[in-house]
Amino acid sequence: MRNMSMISNRCNICGRKLDVSADLLSADCGGDCWGCVGAMELGWPESAKRVAKEIRAGLREPDGAAKPPSEN
């Protein structure tokens, strides 16, 4: 049984808060944020398309790395 007190609301890789509605890269992908997972899945065509769109929107660096969430 999993200890529920150990479940975090932050990405296991970068520490980004997960599931923040104003942060499109914060989607929870099994404990990691889409910002990290998307960059790792660039070999999968659907992920590559989504990451390219996020680069054009200014959410990612030109190399696909996720930009940190903006301070609101």
Stockholm file with secondary structure:
# STOCKHOLM 1.0

chainA/1-72         MRNMSMISNRCNICGRKLDVSADLLSADCGGDCWGCVGAMELGWPESAKRVAKEIRAGLREPDGAAKPPSEN
#=GR chainA/1-72 SS CCCGGGCCSBCTTTCCBSSCTTCGGGCBSSSSBHHHHHHHTTTSHHHHHHHHHHHHTTSBCTTSCBCCCCCC
#=GC SS_cons        CCCGGGCCSBCTTTCCBSSCTTCGGGCBSSSSBHHHHHHHTTTSHHHHHHHHHHHHTTSBCTTSCBCCCCCC
//
